[in-house]
């Protein structure tokens, strides 16, 4: 697990860990599903729109402690939909990401009164499929004023919209649903093409904290979909951790992204982006995740951004985790420190360090299955379990150094042709074959495996001779069904 993805959330409303009672009432939804019919780019595209009522008791749906929702897909109850809930915005976004050959995006808005009429400037993104060929798909962004949008809405917030000719979207007419506060609008074309439009009322607020993301896109002849999370950083960017599915299979992606392309919605609780490139298109919707807190020994369910891998170094955040700070003094790592123990799938983890707000552990190497269940124990007390995905490998790059272990920095850069060390975690017990790129160029890998310290791996690579110089040259590592490009190194010729 990449420790760079772990950080403190700020400025959000606090609440207890969620369960199915957090999802109640009626929601209006729009759902776009694309099935890849063949390798040549032939598609089957379907749309669904309607409303669904959640009773707060679960049964035909579930909500876990972090707001992950499992429910049936509209129009096809046998298809499981994985979604995320924003209690702040009253929005659900999701995808049936684990279903091979199906690429979809689901967005639902809570229906509640009194309603606020849409007003002001809206920022919109749309993806459209005018026919059954991937090469014809398009996405676009635009802005419009609600007063000029030709909105005709019923009392429940559903209706139609006809955008001005100057808006710039390839399709102007939509069947739409508007949120209770008027800040979010979702719709589908009513002029022949199938697709999805999302629009947010513009806001000057700055994005902060953790967001759930759902996306659908096309890179002809393939369609793709993604579901995951995005955590803002101090540099105006975001660290992304998402499950990405295309015809080539399902991959785990971790990387950095500039937040600039995202349109910011009310109170920065909603973010929206589209890639409008001529040969590809995508639509990404992000909803801010609820922050959770609790009493006693509390492990923040949003503080572990899985998947995690056997043998990896992982940080647990929360409150009341330990009486005081302490670190392991020797190897092997203890399984109890300051009276604190951590169990993962009922196996004891080695403890690197503890404090009231954070515990760092090395996961047992013999973990199996597709889920990791974390429980922190202190004496007779124990935390509420937190469950995250478990993968054979989940690489995270921690640090780049020269062969003498001196850190690579702008004042001590790497050189083309130099052999350097990338320290990492999460390569897994089976140590998959790795591919490394530096500055977009393949870098020869001479060693990948344990660094001789629990939870720490190392990759010895040679900086490509033709790499461009820079203070922040991107580094990517792929292998074991995972891809990470959130690291950078300084290179000087």
N, C-alpha and C positions, 0 to 999 in steps of 0.2 A: 504494500500500500504506500502511495506517495505521501510522505509527511508534509510536503508543500501544500497538499490539498486540505490540511487541517488548519483551522483558524477559528477565532472567536467571532460569533455573530453579535451584531449590535443594532440597536434602534428598533427592535421588533417587539410586538406584544408577546408577553409570556403566557404560557398555558401548560397544563399537565400533558403528559404523553397522550396521544390520541388513541381512539378505538372506534368501533363502528357507530357509536352514538354521536360522533362528530359529523356524520353525514346524514342529515335529515332534510326532509322537505322536497319540493319539486324542483327539478333542473331541466332547462331547455338545452338541447344538444344539437351539434352538427358533427357529422361523421363522414370522412372520406376514406375509402378503401380501394387500393390498387393491387391487383394480382398480376404477377409476371407470367404471361402465357407461354413465352418461348424466349430463347437466347437472342432472337432478332429484334426484340423490343416491342413485341405485340402485347398489349395490355387489356385487362378487363377492369373498368373503373365503375364503382358504385358509390352512391351517396345515400345517406339516411339523415333525416331530421325529425325531431319530435320532442317528447318530454318523458322523463322518468321520475318516479317518486321513491325516495329512500326513507325507510321507516325508523332508522336509528338503531335497529336491532341486528342488522346483518342478515345472515341466512343465505340469501342469494348474492350477497356481496360482503366483502370484509375491508376493514381499514386497520392498518397496523399503527404502531406508536409514532411513526414519523409521517404519517399521512399517505402511505402507499395504499392504493385501492385496487382490489381484484374484483372484477365483475364480468358479466357476459357482454360480448360485442353486439351492438345493434344489428338486427337483421340476421344474425347467425349466432344463436345462443351457445353453440358448441365451441365457439372461438373465444378463448380467454383474453380479456383486455386488462392490461396493466396500466394503471393511471395514478396520478398524484393529485392531492387535494390541497388547495390553498384556502384555509379558513378565513384568512384576512380578506381575500377578494371574492370568496364564494364561487370559486372556479375549479373545475376538474379538467385535467389534460392528460392524455394517455395514448397508448399504442399497444397492439398485440405483437410486441417485439419478438417474442420467442417462436412465432409461427412462421415456418419456412415458406417463402414465396408470397407472403401477404405483407403489404406495406400500407400503414394506415395512420390516421391522426384523428383523435376524438377530442372535442372541446365542449364543455357544458357550463352553463351559467345558472346560478341559483335564481329561481323566480321568487320575488318577494315584493311586497308593497310597503310604503308608497314608492312609486317609480319617479325618477328624475328624468326629465326630457333631455335628450342629447343636445349639447350645445358646445360651441367652441371648435377648435381645430383638432382633427383626428388624423392619426398616422396609421396607414393601412398597409398590409402585405397580403398577397394572394398567390395561390398556385392553381393553375388551370390545366385541364386535360381536354382539349377540343376534340380529340378523336382517340382511337385505340392504339396510337403509336407513341412510344416514349420520346421520339425525336420531335414531336409536336408540342410537348409539355412546355409550359412557360410559367415563370414566377415574376412578380413585379412589386414595387413599392410605390406609394403615392400618399398625398395628403389632401384632405378636403375639409371644408367647413360644413358643420351639421346643418346650417341654415340653407345651404345650397345642395344638399344631398338628396332631396326629393323623398324624405322619409315619410312613410305612412304606417303608423304603428297602432296595433290594438292595445287594449288595456293590459294584456299580459306581456307586452314588450315585443311581440312578434309582428312582422309585417314585411314591407318591401322598401327597397331603396333604388333610386336611379341617379347615378353620379353624373356630374357635368362632363361634357366632352373634354374639357381641359384637365381632367383628373389624371389621365395617363394609364389607367389600368386597361388591359385588353378587353375586358367585359365590364359594362357599366351597370347592368341591372342585377339585383340580388334579392333573394328572400333572406330576411335577417331576423336576429334576436338581439335585444339590447339588455344589458345588465340593469339592475335596480337603480344603481347610482349613475347610470348613463355613461360610465367610463369605459365600457367594453362592448364591442359589437362583433358578432360572428354571423357569417352568412354563406350561402352557396349561390352560384349563378342561376338566373332564371331565363337565360337566353340561349340555352342549348348546350354549352360546354359544361363539363363537370369539374368541380373544384371546391376550394375553400378560401374564404376571405376572413381575416381577423383585423380589427381596427381598434386602437386605443386612443383615448383622449390624451393629448400631449401634456407632459408634465416636466417641470424644471427640476424635480427631485432627483437626487443621485442614487443609483442602484447600490444596495448594500445588503450583505448577508448571503444566504444560500437560496438558490432558485431551483425549482424542478424544471426540466426542459423536455419538450417533445417536438419532434421534427419529422418532416417527410420531404423527399427530394428526388431528383432525377439527374443522372449522368448517363445519357443515352449510350447503349440500349438498356441500362439497368436503372431500376428504381431502388430507393433506400428509405429506411426509417430509423429513428434513433429515440432513445428514452434515457434520461439520466439526470445529472445535476450540474450546476454551475455556481461556483463560489467567487464572489468579487474579491479583488485584491487591492492593495494600496496604490497601485500604479495606473488605475483606471482600466484594468483588464479583468479577466476572469479565468479561473482554473476549471476546466471541464472534465467531467467523469461520466461517460455515457456508454450505453450498450448500443452498438450500431449494426444494423442488419441490411444485407444486400444479397444479390444472387450468389455471391461468392461465399456466403456464410455469415455467421455472427461473430463480431469482434468487440473487444473492450477497448475503448479509446480514452486516454487521458492526455490533456494538452492545455495550452494557453490560447486565449482569444482576446482580441481587442473588443471592448464593449461599444466602441464608437458606432458600429453599424446598427445597434439595437435602438429601436424607438422605445421611449420610456413612457409608461402609462401612469395613471393616478397613483400618487404617493410612492412611485417606483415599485409598486407591488406586481406590475406586469411589464414584461419586456417582449419585443417583437422584432423579428428580422427576416429578410428574404434575400436570397442570392438571385440576382436578375441577369446572370451571365447568359449569353445567347445560346451556348451549347449545353447549359445545365440550369437547373432551377431548384430552389429549396425554400421551405417555410419553417421557421423555428419560433416556437412560442414558449415563453418562460414565465412561471408563476412563483412568487416568493413563498418559500417553505415556512411553515410555522416554527417558531422557536419553542422549545419545550424546557421545562424546569421541573424539579420535584424535591421532595423532602427526603431526609435520611441519606442513604447511599444512592446517588442518582447518576446514572450513565446516560449522557445525552445521545438519543438515538440518531440524531443528525450529525454527531461528531465522528462517526466511523463511516467513511465513504467507501463502501465495498466496490468490487469484490476484494477480499483479502486472500492471501495464499499461504499454504503451510510453510512454516519456518520464517515468515515475514515479521518485521518490526512494525508494530501497530500502536497508535496512540488512542486512548480512551479519554474523553473529556467529560466533565460533569461537575458535581459538587458533593462534598462529604465523602470523597473517595478514600482519603487517608488522613490520619491525625496531623501529620507534618511531612515536609519534604524529606526524601531519602533516596539514595541511589545504591545499586548493588556494588559491593566492594571487591568482588572476585568472581571468577568463573569456576564451575558452571553457575548460571544465574539461579538465584533462589526462587522457590515457588511461593514463598511468603516473605513480605518485607513490611515492617512496621505494622504487623498484624493483618496485612492485606493480601488476599489471594485472588487470582483471576482464573475462572474456568471457561474453557472454550470447548463446546460439545462434550462437557463433563470431564475434559482433560485439563490438567493444570498447566498454565502458561508460565514460562520463565519471566521474571519481573526485572526490567531494566531500571526503572525508577518510579517513584510515587510522589504525589503531592495532593493536597485537598482538591485541586481542580483537574489533575491529569495523571494518568498512569500509562507508562510505556511498557509494553510486553512483547516477547517473542513467541509467536504461536507455535504450538506443538507441530513437529514435522510429520506426524502420522494422521493428521486430520483428513477425513474422507467425506464424500457427499458434496452437495451443492449449496449448503448453508452453514454458517458459523454462528453459534449461539453463545453470546458473552454474558457472564454473570460475575459480578464483583462481590467478594465476601469479606466481612470483618467480624470476627468472632461469631456470634449467633445471628448477625444481620447479613442480609444479602440484597443486592440491587434487583430491580426489575430486569428480566432478560432483554437483550438487544440482539436482533438477528439480522445478519447481512449476508450477501452472496459470498460463496467460497469458490475460488477457481484454482486450477493447477498452477497458474502463474498470473501475477498482476504486477508487472515491473514498475518501479518508481525510482527515478534517478535522484540521488541526494546531493552529490558533490562531484566535481571534476578536479583531478589533481595531476601534477607532473609525477614522474616515476619516483622522485624523492619525497612524495606525499605533500609537497607544497601546493597550496590551493592555486588553481588557475583563475586569475583575476585580470582586469584591464592593465594593471601595473606589472603583472607577471603572466603574460599571455602564452598560449600554446603556439607552436610553429607548425607550418605545413610539413608533413613527414614525421612529426614527433610522435612517439609512443606515449599515450596518456592513460590514466586510470579513471574510469567512471565508477564511483561507489553507488550502489543501488540496494534496494530491498525488494522482496516479492518475486524473485526469479523462480521460486518454487523448488521443491525437492528434486524433481526430475531434470531440472536445468535445461530448458528447451534451447534449440538452436536459435541464436539471436542474429538479427540483422541491424546494423547501426549505420545511421547516416549523419554526417556533420556538414552543415551548410547545404543540405540537400544532396550531397554526394556520398556514395558508398564508402564506408570506412572499414578496413580490414580488421577483423576480430581475432586476437591471438589467444585470449582466455576469457571465459565467463564461468563463474562459479562462486563458491564460498570465499569470503575474505578472511576466514579463520576466526571470525567473531560472530556470535549468535545474532541472527537477524540481518547481517550485513553481507552483501554480495559485491563482487567487483567484476568489471569488464575492462580488459586491456585492449585498446584500439589504437590504430594509427591514424592521425589526422590526414585527410586526403591532401595530396600535393597541390591540387588546383583549387582548394577551398578559398573562397573570398575572405578577406580580412574583415574584422569587426569586433566591437566590444561585447556583442551578444549574438554569437553565431548559433543558430538552433541545432539541437541534438535530438535525434529520435532513435528509439529502440523498439523493435518489434520481434515478437516470438511468442509461442504458446497461446495463440489466439488473442494477443493483446498488442496494443500500440500506444506508445507514450512519446510525446514531443514537448513536454513542459520544461525541459532543461536548456540551458545555454552555456556556451564557453566563449571566452575571449580568444581571438586568434590574430596574430600579427605576422606579416611577412618579413 
